[in-house]
Amino acid sequence: MRKNLRATIATATISALSASALTVPVASADEQTAKISISNITDFHGRFEHDEKNSIPGAERLKCAIDQEAEPFGDAHIFTSSGDNIGASPFSAMLLDDAPTIEVLNQMGLKVSAVGNHEFDKGAADLSERVIPDAAFPYLAANADSVNGTEPYHVEEVDGVKVAFIGTVTADMPNLVSPDGIAGITWNDPVATTNTLAEDLKDKGEADVVVALVHAGGIAPDKFEAVDVAFLGHTHVVVNPDASTTPVVAQAGQYSQGFANVDLSIDRATKQVTVDEAKVVDNATVLACDKAYPEIATTVSTAAAEAEEQGKQVVANTPVAFTRGRNEGAESGTNRGVESSLSNLLAEAAKWSVAANSNVTPDIGIMNAGGVRDDLPAGDVTYKQAFSVQPFGNENSYKSIKGKDFKDVLEQQWKPGQDRPRLALGLSNNVSYTYNPDAEQGQRITSITIDGKPMDMEKDYVIAGSTFLLGGGDSFEALTRGSEMSNIGLLDVDAFIQYLKSDEELAPRGQSAVGVKLDQPLKPGTDATIDLSSLIYTIDDPAKKVTVSLENAGGDKLAEASTDIDPDLGEQGYGEAGKATVKLAVPTDAKGDLVLRITTDAKTDVTMPVKVEGNNGDSDTDDNNGSAASSAAKGVLRFFRALAAIAALIGALNFFNPKLFEDTRKPFLGNDVVTGN
């Protein structure tokens, strides 16, 4: 009986333990193995509001989806960020200096974050004195010297396991934010810094697991050492992780539209780290998760209400839409390497606003594609819409550089080896240029025209634009040359609104840049093959035909040819949208320095100087065989003709003995040279 009772009790106990085990978090299921889960967002950029139109989940849906991944792990879950939590934010967040963004991230339970470049949009002092004190989580900046309030790493102890997070940011910071705001800070290589620190932390026993939070993209797993997991950011792309690599590398995209999640097992004795699962939870999953979080909802609604009154004010009206660049099959804003109607409009606004708010008349206005963050639809323009177009809060400024430096600025649009191979500049309406897309780096620009005249390479030109760009942002080093910037204290969004309110015509200009390739030098009496690119904007460009004309210096047309434009948008990331090949018949009497004019039926009008080599009849050029003897002979012939003309003028033509003339020229010209009449 006792035996049966003991068996009954034992069975009941086992059943009870089994039932109990079902409710214990997986992290505690095995005393020999710790299990933890890490979620990561990046490039949140203040997207705490749900925006159904643009498929932005917002903070509540993001929190809901993260909690679903965290639930099986209980307290053994860590929520992290790879930076750019703030900056370049939508209207509600940016108008309130992203204070609601930090509050929402606190409410979501963010445990640790790397700094991103946009954390420095208002300068390092603003980050140190305002943002970090409001954050309930540490900001990490291991590769940045002298950023007060940041830490190089942060350790979380989870289920007895020490998990170290090392935060770094791209070393390209001087080109990404206003240089004045980060003066005195040294930016070291993020991967090298991470590796050194990771090895040190493990060697000293301060970390069992090392997680890199890197605000930089395009880093392969084999670049890391002593790192178990790496969460990347900055480039706004999704990198789906491969759990078989060491470390596992993931990147979660942008704007609350997904997050990376990695589940780990750690042997408590050996400290061996195993990746159980690694994935990026996609935007559709986040959008579908609609659990309510009242605290977050209150913060979001309060911020929206505070911004609403000012945001709904109509400041202007535009009869047509202005848009950003896109890649084939993708949405607006996906291609910063191509010319866009909105970037050009902002460049014109920069030029206009400096003239309107100072005693300086700029020669050129410029705009960087990365500073244009939303499209401008046709119709009424509200303050909120104007703000969303360029939300960084830069000031408009101006400075002087030489024409040759401006040429270098245009050359520096191509960025070999960078995540984005080209960053196209918007240009004011009075500036255009041609380029050869196949030429070597630094040798692509073939002509620049300003106010209808060729740019003088030695002349000083006044350039208007944002403090970010004129300070050399986006690695436009040539803009740091010349004079110091002169700041007129005008925010770029205010300058844009002033321009929209003005009497200036609001209509997209034609293309400022056209790619031109000639199959060979132009020669009289031949057909020239001219390959053209960058003939259209990537969204709603009406151009259908392109015309190429050969003109003299006075603008007289010597030849003309037209053809249809192929609307293909070209290679992703570049600016070759809209191509055509034109066959131009060069007249037999064309010679010397002429002009190629490229026009479209959508107001593009770009010129390029050309030289026609060789022509018929009397000429200073070589004959077809191009021999030195032939050139010398023609030179002697011209000498005798000139001598004869002088003699004729003084009435002494009979002085010349024709036989003497003929005998003298024969050694040089031979018997078959036609002397002419």
C-alpha positions in Angstrom: 0.0 0.0 0.0 2.8 2.4 0.9 4.6 1.5 -2.2 1.5 2.3 -4.3 1.0 5.5 -2.4 4.6 6.6 -3.0 4.1 5.8 -6.7 0.9 7.8 -6.8 2.6 10.8 -5.1 5.6 10.5 -7.4 3.4 10.5 -10.4 1.4 13.4 -9.2 4.6 15.3 -8.4 6.0 14.7 -11.9 2.8 15.8 -13.5 2.8 18.9 -11.4 6.3 19.7 -12.3 5.6 19.1 -16.0 2.7 21.4 -15.9 4.7 24.0 -14.0 7.5 23.8 -16.6 5.1 24.9 -19.2 4.8 28.3 -17.6 8.5 28.8 -16.9 10.3 31.0 -19.4 12.5 29.1 -21.8 15.6 30.9 -20.4 15.3 28.9 -17.2 14.3 25.6 -18.7 17.9 24.3 -18.7 20.1 24.9 -15.7 23.2 24.2 -17.9 22.1 26.5 -20.7 21.0 30.1 -20.6 18.6 31.3 -23.3 18.3 35.0 -24.2 16.6 37.0 -27.0 17.7 40.3 -28.4 15.6 42.6 -30.6 17.0 45.5 -32.5 15.6 48.5 -34.4 17.6 51.0 -36.4 16.9 54.3 -38.1 13.6 54.9 -36.2 13.8 58.6 -37.0 10.9 59.6 -34.8 8.3 57.4 -36.6 6.2 56.9 -33.4 2.9 57.7 -35.2 1.1 55.1 -37.1 0.9 56.2 -40.8 -1.3 53.8 -42.7 -0.8 55.6 -46.1 3.0 55.2 -46.0 2.9 51.8 -44.2 4.6 53.1 -41.1 3.6 50.9 -38.1 4.5 53.4 -35.4 5.5 52.8 -31.8 2.5 50.8 -30.5 2.6 48.2 -33.3 6.3 48.0 -33.1 6.1 47.4 -29.3 3.4 44.8 -29.8 5.5 42.8 -32.3 8.6 43.0 -30.2 6.7 41.8 -27.1 5.5 38.8 -29.1 9.1 37.7 -29.7 10.1 38.6 -26.1 7.2 36.8 -24.3 8.7 33.2 -24.2 11.9 34.6 -22.7 10.5 36.7 -19.9 13.1 39.0 -18.4 15.8 37.4 -20.6 14.9 39.7 -23.5 16.8 42.9 -24.4 15.5 45.6 -26.7 18.2 47.6 -28.5 18.8 50.2 -31.2 21.6 50.8 -33.7 21.1 54.6 -33.8 19.3 57.4 -35.6 16.4 57.2 -33.1 15.9 60.9 -33.7 16.5 63.4 -36.4 15.1 63.6 -39.9 11.8 62.9 -38.2 8.3 63.6 -39.2 6.6 66.9 -38.4 5.2 66.1 -34.9 8.5 64.7 -33.7 10.8 67.3 -35.3 8.7 70.3 -34.3 9.0 69.2 -30.7 12.8 68.5 -31.0 12.2 64.8 -30.9 11.3 64.9 -27.1 8.3 62.7 -27.7 10.5 60.2 -29.6 12.8 59.7 -26.6 9.8 59.5 -24.3 8.2 56.8 -26.4 11.4 54.8 -26.6 11.6 55.0 -22.8 8.1 53.7 -22.6 8.8 50.9 -25.1 11.6 49.6 -22.8 14.6 50.4 -24.9 17.7 49.1 -22.9 20.6 50.5 -24.9 21.3 52.3 -28.2 24.3 53.3 -30.3 24.5 56.9 -31.5 23.7 57.5 -35.1 24.7 60.4 -37.2 21.3 62.1 -36.8 21.7 62.1 -33.0 24.2 64.9 -33.8 21.9 67.0 -36.2 21.7 69.8 -33.6 25.3 69.3 -32.5 27.1 67.2 -29.9 26.2 69.6 -27.1 22.5 69.2 -27.7 22.9 65.4 -27.6 24.9 65.6 -24.3 22.9 68.3 -22.6 19.3 67.6 -23.7 18.8 64.2 -25.4 20.9 61.9 -23.2 19.5 63.3 -19.9 16.0 62.5 -21.1 16.8 59.0 -22.2 16.2 56.1 -19.8 18.8 54.1 -21.7 22.5 54.6 -22.3 23.8 56.0 -25.6 27.0 54.3 -26.8 29.7 55.9 -28.9 32.9 53.7 -28.5 34.6 55.1 -31.6 33.9 58.8 -30.9 36.3 60.7 -28.6 35.0 63.6 -26.5 31.2 63.1 -26.7 30.0 63.9 -23.2 27.4 61.6 -21.7 28.0 58.6 -24.0 29.6 55.3 -23.0 31.7 53.0 -25.1 29.8 49.9 -24.0 27.1 48.7 -21.7 26.7 45.3 -19.9 23.3 43.7 -19.2 23.3 40.6 -16.9 20.6 38.3 -18.1 19.9 34.9 -16.5 23.4 34.9 -15.1 25.0 35.7 -18.5 26.9 39.0 -19.0 25.9 40.5 -22.4 28.1 43.4 -23.5 26.8 45.9 -26.1 29.4 48.0 -27.9 28.0 51.0 -29.8 29.7 52.7 -32.7 28.8 55.1 -35.5 30.2 55.5 -39.0 33.5 57.3 -39.2 32.2 59.4 -42.0 30.6 61.7 -39.5 32.3 64.9 -40.6 30.6 64.5 -43.9 27.2 63.7 -42.5 26.4 66.5 -40.0 27.3 70.1 -39.7 31.0 70.2 -39.0 30.7 73.0 -36.5 28.4 70.9 -34.3 31.0 68.1 -33.9 34.2 70.2 -33.7 36.9 68.6 -31.6 35.5 65.0 -31.9 37.7 62.3 -33.3 35.9 59.5 -35.2 37.7 56.2 -35.3 37.0 53.1 -37.4 33.8 51.5 -35.9 34.8 47.9 -36.7 38.3 48.1 -35.5 37.1 49.8 -32.3 34.5 47.1 -31.8 37.0 44.3 -32.3 39.5 45.7 -29.9 37.0 46.4 -27.2 35.2 43.0 -27.7 38.5 41.0 -27.2 39.3 43.1 -24.1 35.9 42.5 -22.5 36.0 38.8 -23.1 39.7 38.5 -22.0 38.9 40.2 -18.7 35.8 38.2 -18.1 33.5 41.2 -18.3 31.4 39.7 -21.1 30.2 36.3 -22.0 28.4 37.5 -25.1 29.3 40.6 -27.2 26.8 42.3 -29.3 27.9 45.1 -31.7 25.5 48.0 -32.4 27.0 49.6 -35.4 25.5 52.6 -37.1 27.0 51.8 -40.4 26.1 49.4 -43.2 27.6 46.9 -45.6 29.9 45.2 -43.1 30.6 41.5 -43.7 30.7 39.0 -40.8 34.3 38.2 -41.4 35.3 41.8 -40.5 34.4 41.3 -36.9 36.4 39.5 -34.2 35.3 38.3 -30.8 31.7 39.5 -31.6 28.7 37.1 -31.4 26.0 39.3 -32.9 26.2 42.5 -35.0 23.2 44.7 -35.6 23.9 47.3 -38.4 22.2 50.5 -39.4 22.5 53.8 -41.3 21.8 52.7 -44.8 18.1 52.0 -44.3 18.2 48.6 -45.9 17.2 45.1 -44.6 19.9 42.5 -44.2 18.4 39.1 -43.4 20.8 37.2 -41.1 22.5 33.9 -41.8 22.6 32.0 -38.5 25.5 30.0 -39.7 27.9 32.9 -39.8 30.1 34.2 -37.0 29.0 36.7 -36.0 25.4 36.7 -37.2 24.8 40.0 -38.9 21.4 41.6 -39.3 19.9 45.0 -40.2 16.3 46.0 -39.7 15.6 48.6 -42.3 14.0 51.8 -41.1 11.0 53.8 -39.6 9.6 51.1 -37.3 9.0 48.9 -40.4 10.5 45.8 -38.9 13.1 44.7 -36.4 15.9 42.1 -36.2 15.6 39.4 -33.6 18.3 36.9 -32.5 17.7 34.1 -30.0 20.9 32.7 -28.3 21.8 29.7 -26.1 24.8 30.1 -23.9 26.5 27.1 -22.2 27.1 28.3 -18.6 30.2 26.3 -18.2 32.0 26.7 -21.5 30.5 30.1 -22.5 29.8 28.6 -25.9 27.3 30.8 -27.8 24.9 29.2 -30.2 22.4 31.0 -32.4 19.1 29.3 -32.1 17.2 31.6 -34.5 18.0 34.8 -36.3 15.6 36.8 -38.5 14.2 40.2 -39.4 10.5 40.5 -38.5 9.1 42.2 -41.6 6.8 45.3 -41.9 3.7 43.3 -42.6 4.0 41.4 -39.3 4.5 44.6 -37.4 1.6 46.4 -39.1 -0.7 43.5 -38.2 0.1 43.7 -34.5 -2.4 46.1 -33.1 -2.3 45.7 -29.3 -3.0 49.0 -27.5 -0.4 50.5 -25.1 -2.2 53.4 -23.4 0.9 55.1 -22.1 2.5 55.2 -25.5 -0.8 56.2 -27.1 -1.1 59.2 -24.8 2.5 60.4 -25.6 1.8 60.1 -29.3 -1.6 61.8 -29.3 -0.3 64.7 -27.1 2.6 65.3 -29.5 0.4 65.2 -32.5 -2.1 67.7 -30.9 0.7 70.1 -30.0 2.0 70.1 -33.6 -1.4 70.0 -35.4 -2.4 73.7 -35.1 0.8 75.0 -36.6 1.1 72.1 -39.0 -2.2 72.6 -40.8 -1.5 76.2 -41.7 -1.5 76.6 -45.5 1.6 78.5 -46.5 1.5 78.2 -50.3 0.0 76.5 -53.4 1.8 74.7 -56.2 0.1 73.9 -59.5 2.4 70.8 -60.0 4.0 68.2 -57.9 7.7 68.1 -57.1 9.3 64.7 -56.4 12.5 63.0 -55.4 14.4 60.4 -57.4 13.6 56.7 -57.5 15.0 53.5 -58.9 13.1 51.4 -61.4 10.1 49.7 -59.8 10.7 51.5 -56.5 9.1 54.4 -54.6 10.1 58.0 -54.6 13.3 58.7 -52.6 15.0 55.4 -53.2 17.6 56.9 -55.6 19.7 59.8 -54.4 22.0 59.4 -57.4 19.6 60.8 -59.9 18.4 64.4 -60.5 15.0 65.3 -59.1 12.6 68.1 -59.6 12.3 68.7 -55.9 16.0 68.9 -55.2 16.4 71.4 -58.0 13.5 73.5 -56.6 15.2 73.6 -53.2 18.4 74.7 -54.8 16.6 77.5 -56.5 14.9 78.4 -53.3 18.3 78.6 -51.5 19.7 80.9 -54.1 16.6 83.1 -54.0 16.3 83.2 -50.2 19.8 84.4 -49.6 19.3 87.2 -52.1 15.9 88.1 -50.5 17.3 88.1 -46.9 20.7 89.7 -47.4 22.6 92.1 -49.6 24.3 89.3 -51.4 23.2 87.9 -54.8 24.4 84.3 -55.1 25.5 83.0 -58.5 24.5 79.3 -57.8 22.1 77.5 -55.5 22.7 73.8 -54.5 20.9 71.1 -52.6 22.0 67.6 -51.5 19.7 64.7 -52.3 19.9 63.2 -48.8 18.4 66.4 -47.3 15.2 65.9 -49.3 13.0 63.6 -47.3 9.5 63.9 -48.7 7.7 64.8 -51.9 5.7 68.0 -52.5 2.3 67.1 -54.0 0.3 69.5 -56.1 -2.2 71.8 -54.4 -2.2 73.5 -51.1 1.1 73.3 -49.2 0.9 73.2 -45.4 3.6 74.0 -43.0 3.8 70.4 -42.1 4.4 69.4 -45.7 7.0 72.0 -46.2 8.7 70.9 -43.0 8.6 67.2 -44.0 10.4 68.0 -47.3 13.6 69.0 -45.5 13.3 68.3 -41.7 16.9 68.7 -40.5 16.7 72.3 -39.3 19.8 73.5 -41.1 20.3 77.1 -41.8 20.8 78.6 -45.3 24.2 80.2 -45.9 26.5 81.2 -48.6 30.2 81.3 -49.5 32.5 81.9 -52.5 34.6 79.3 -54.3 36.3 79.4 -57.7 34.9 77.9 -60.8 37.5 75.1 -60.8 36.4 74.2 -57.3 32.7 74.1 -58.3 33.8 71.7 -61.1 35.3 69.5 -58.4 32.0 69.8 -56.5 30.2 68.3 -59.5 32.9 65.6 -59.9 32.4 64.6 -56.2 28.8 63.6 -56.9 30.3 60.2 -57.8 31.2 58.3 -54.6 33.2 55.2 -55.5 33.3 52.6 -52.8 30.5 54.1 -50.8 27.1 52.6 -50.0 25.5 55.1 -52.4 27.6 55.3 -55.6 26.3 58.7 -56.5 24.7 61.6 -54.6 23.2 64.0 -57.2 23.1 67.7 -56.4 20.1 69.9 -57.1 21.1 73.0 -58.9 19.4 76.4 -59.4 17.7 77.1 -62.7 20.6 79.1 -64.2 23.2 76.3 -64.0 23.6 73.3 -66.3 26.4 70.9 -67.2 27.3 67.9 -69.3 29.3 64.9 -68.3 30.7 61.6 -69.7 29.3 58.8 -67.4 32.1 56.4 -68.6 35.0 58.7 -67.8 37.4 58.2 -64.9 36.7 59.5 -61.4 37.4 63.3 -61.4 37.3 63.5 -65.2 33.6 63.2 -66.0 32.5 66.9 -66.2 32.8 68.1 -69.8 31.2 71.5 -69.6 29.5 73.9 -67.1 27.2 76.7 -68.1 26.0 79.5 -65.8 23.6 82.2 -66.9 24.0 81.0 -70.5 27.8 81.3 -70.5 30.7 78.9 -69.9 31.9 78.9 -66.3 35.2 80.7 -65.8 37.4 78.3 -63.9 39.4 81.1 -62.2 36.4 83.3 -61.3 34.9 83.4 -57.8 31.2 82.4 -57.6 28.9 82.8 -54.6 27.2 79.5 -53.7 24.0 79.3 -51.6 22.9 76.2 -49.7 22.5 74.7 -46.3 25.2 75.0 -43.7 25.4 71.2 -43.8 26.3 71.1 -47.5 28.5 74.2 -47.6 30.4 72.8 -44.7 31.4 69.8 -46.8 28.6 67.5 -45.8 28.0 64.3 -47.8 31.8 64.3 -48.5 31.6 67.3 -50.9 35.1 68.4 -49.8 35.4 71.0 -52.6 32.7 73.1 -50.9 35.1 73.6 -47.9 37.4 75.6 -50.1 37.2 79.3 -50.7 35.8 81.8 -48.3 34.3 81.2 -44.9 30.5 80.6 -44.7 28.4 83.7 -44.0 25.4 82.7 -41.9 22.3 84.8 -42.3 20.3 83.1 -39.5 17.6 81.7 -41.8 16.3 78.2 -41.3 16.1 76.2 -44.5 12.4 75.4 -44.0 11.6 79.0 -43.5 13.5 79.9 -46.6 11.6 77.3 -48.5 8.3 78.6 -47.3 9.3 82.2 -48.2 10.1 81.0 -51.7 6.8 79.1 -52.1 4.9 82.2 -51.0 6.8 84.4 -53.5 5.8 85.3 -57.0 8.3 83.0 -58.5 7.0 80.5 -61.0 6.6 77.0 -59.4 7.3 74.6 -62.2 10.0 71.9 -62.6 13.0 73.1 -64.6 14.5 70.9 -67.4 17.3 68.6 -66.6 20.4 70.5 -65.3 22.7 67.7 -66.3 22.9 65.5 -69.4 25.3 62.7 -70.1 27.0 63.0 -73.5 29.3 60.5 -75.2 30.7 60.9 -78.7 31.8 57.8 -80.6 34.6 59.8 -82.2 35.6 63.5 -82.7 33.3 65.4 -85.0 34.5 65.7 -88.6 32.9 67.5 -91.6 30.8 65.4 -94.0 30.4 62.5 -91.5 27.6 61.2 -89.3 28.3 61.6 -85.6 26.8 59.1 -83.2 25.9 60.8 -79.9 24.8 58.8 -76.9 22.8 60.8 -74.4 21.6 60.0 -70.8 19.9 61.7 -67.9 17.2 63.1 -70.1 14.2 62.7 -67.8 13.2 62.9 -64.1 12.3 59.5 -62.7 8.7 60.4 -61.8 6.1 62.0 -64.2 8.6 63.6 -66.6 6.7 64.5 -69.8 9.8 64.5 -72.1 9.3 62.2 -75.1 11.8 63.6 -77.7 15.3 64.9 -77.6 16.9 67.2 -80.2 20.6 67.7 -80.8 21.8 70.7 -82.8 25.2 71.8 -84.0 25.5 75.6 -83.7 28.1 78.3 -84.2 29.1 80.8 -81.5 26.3 83.1 -82.7 23.6 80.5 -82.2 23.1 79.7 -85.9 22.1 76.1 -86.4 24.4 74.2 -88.8 22.8 70.8 -88.3 20.0 69.2 -86.3 18.6 65.7 -85.5 15.9 64.4 -83.2 14.9 61.0 -81.8 12.6 59.4 -79.1 13.8 59.1 -75.5 14.0 55.7 -74.0 12.4 56.1 -70.5 14.4 53.4 -68.8 15.6 54.6 -65.4 19.0 53.0 -65.7 21.2 51.3 -63.1 20.1 51.7 -59.5 21.8 54.4 -57.5 23.0 56.3 -60.6 21.6 59.2 -62.7 21.2 57.9 -66.2 17.4 58.0 -66.4 16.2 58.5 -70.0 18.5 57.6 -72.8 18.8 58.2 -76.5 21.2 57.8 -79.4 21.3 60.5 -82.0 22.9 60.4 -85.5 23.9 63.9 -86.5 25.1 64.7 -90.0 28.0 67.2 -89.6 28.0 69.6 -92.6 31.0 69.5 -95.0 31.7 73.2 -94.3 31.6 72.9 -90.5 34.9 73.7 -88.8 36.5 74.9 -85.6 34.9 75.6 -82.2 31.2 75.0 -82.3 28.4 74.1 -79.8 26.3 71.1 -79.3 22.9 72.0 -77.9 20.7 69.3 -76.3 17.0 70.1 -75.8 13.9 68.1 -74.9 10.2 68.8 -75.2 10.2 69.3 -71.4 12.5 72.4 -71.2 15.9 70.7 -70.9 18.4 73.0 -72.7 22.0 72.1 -72.2 25.1 73.1 -74.2 28.5 71.6 -74.7 31.4 73.1 -76.7 32.9 70.8 -79.4 35.6 71.1 -82.0 35.1 70.0 -85.6 38.4 68.4 -86.8 39.3 68.7 -90.4 37.4 70.3 -93.3 37.4 70.6 -97.1 39.2 73.1 -99.2 41.9 75.5 -97.9 42.6 74.7 -94.3 45.1 74.8 -91.5 44.4 71.2 -90.8 46.4 68.2 -92.1 45.2 66.2 -95.1 43.7 62.7 -94.7 47.1 60.9 -94.2 48.1 63.5 -91.6 51.8 63.4 -92.6 54.3 65.9 -91.4 55.6 66.4 -95.0 52.1 67.3 -96.2 51.7 69.8 -93.4 55.1 71.4 -94.2 54.2 71.6 -97.9 51.0 73.4 -97.3 52.8 75.8 -95.0 55.2 76.7 -97.8 52.3 77.1 -100.2 50.6 79.5 -97.9 53.9 81.5 -97.6 54.2 81.9 -101.4 50.5 82.9 -101.7 51.0 85.5 -99.1 54.1 86.9 -100.9 52.2 87.0 -104.2 49.4 88.9 -102.6 51.7 91.5 -101.2 53.4 91.9 -104.5 50.1 92.4 -106.2 49.1 95.1 -103.8 52.2 97.1 -104.7 51.7 96.5 -108.4 54.8 94.3 -108.8 53.2 91.0 -109.7 55.4 90.8 -112.9 58.4 90.8 -110.6 57.8 87.1 -110.1 59.1 84.8 -112.7 56.4 82.0 -112.9 59.0 79.4 -113.7 61.0 80.5 -110.7 57.9 80.2 -108.5 57.2 76.7 -109.9 60.8 75.5 -109.5 60.9 76.8 -105.9 57.7 75.1 -104.7 58.3 71.7 -106.3 60.7 70.3 -103.8 58.1 70.9 -101.1 54.8 70.3 -102.8 55.4 67.9 -105.7 53.7 68.1 -109.1 50.1 67.3 -108.1 49.4 70.2 -105.6 46.5 72.4 -106.6 47.4 75.9 -105.9 43.9 77.4 -106.4 42.8 80.5 -108.2 
